[in-house]
Amino acid sequence: MAKRKAEDPPKGSPAWMATFSDLMNLLLCFFVLLFSMSSVDANKWEEVVVSMTSAFSVFDVGSQAIGEGSLVGVGTTQLSNLDEYYASLGQKSEETGEELRASGDSEIDESIKNLLASRGVEEDVLDELSKTGEITMDMLADMYEEGKLDESLLKLLAALGMIDVDLLDQLMQSDLLDKMLEDGSIDEDLIEKLKALAELAENDQSLANIADVKMMAAAAGMIETTEMFEKISEITELYDIDEQLSLSMDEEGTYVEMTIPGSLLFKSGSAKLTEECKPLLSKVGDIIITLFPDNYVDVIGHTDNVPINNAEFSSNDILSSARAISAAQYIVQTSGIDVTHVGWTGRGEYEPVDTNDTAEGRAKNRRVEIRLYNSYNNK
């Protein structure tokens, strides 16, 4: 008996598929409505944006950032001005006709934020600065309450153009200034210096450039180092040690250097401190711990070029290092300076300040330098 030929299935999709599709569309509309009436968790939404960025390349080719430095890699907390970005999608530039992409740039450059963060400015203040680029009295008060506001930070903010003359006028009329003067956070002539820096910054409109940031920070550091030099000079005279050491500043204004002749500190070929030099080093330690307890100190030993090879030291390099260590350890032990703020180095015969051809020149080259860095160049 011949088999019955199977009937062809009806053309088109099965009937159940149309019903299922309608159901999915209704469910999608239902959840979209729910979503539109809900509140969005900002962090989770940013995570979704980051995921979409990685998967579908919604940004410019090769880019993973809305504006340079705003979104780095797959980080989520650095994304700023998200609403502005989406509001601008699809819009056309009136000048070029090209589609706009919101930059999301903050009012301050990432390099400036990093610089301020290194000076102890809290994240909430940095977030506010990212929006406005200007310091307010409330911010100054917050930084003061957090113990972060001092002369060096105020100078840096003024140099970066974040403190204008109007704000300084407000500060002069506020209780905050009285508090800072009373507890020694600032001195009385600071305001005039801040005004000079603020006026300088107002004439420079390119502070977003990292080179300008470094330049302005260096300018503020130079001012601080000059003040350090003046204070140390005054107190060395008061302590009657100004003839036993020499003071100088480096050309960049990063540190004040106190140079002590080796003949006052050590006997020939030895790294053991003489008893006669200990009162001098004790006073140097007192100056540092009293005036600049948080600043970094570098102790550097130098020798002349006369070879040494005794039972204790096989070279001038080792001798100069041992002398630097001896001086640094004595200062730390007698003054109470935090040892993490102190470093020591031996430079041997390689950085002479005078000729090694004469006895007088060699005597000048045998020395110990104590460098006290300003707060902008702490290591």
Secondary structure by P-SEA (a helix, b strand, c coil): ccccccccccccccaaaaaaaaaaaaaaaaaaaaaaaccccaaaaaaaaaaaaaccccccccccccccccccccccccccaaaaaaaaccccccccccbbbbcccccccaaaaaaaaaacccaaaaaaaaccccccaaaaaaaaaaccccaaaaaaaaaaccccaaaaaaaaacaaaaaaaaacccccaaaaaaaaaaaaaaaccccccaaaaaaaaaaaaaaaaaaaaaaaaaaaaaacccccbbbbbcccccbbbbbbbcccccccccccccccaaaaaaaaaaaaaaccccbbbbbbbbbccccccccccccaaaaaaaaaaaaaaaaaaacccccccbbbbbbcccccccccccaaaaaaacbbbbbbbcccccc
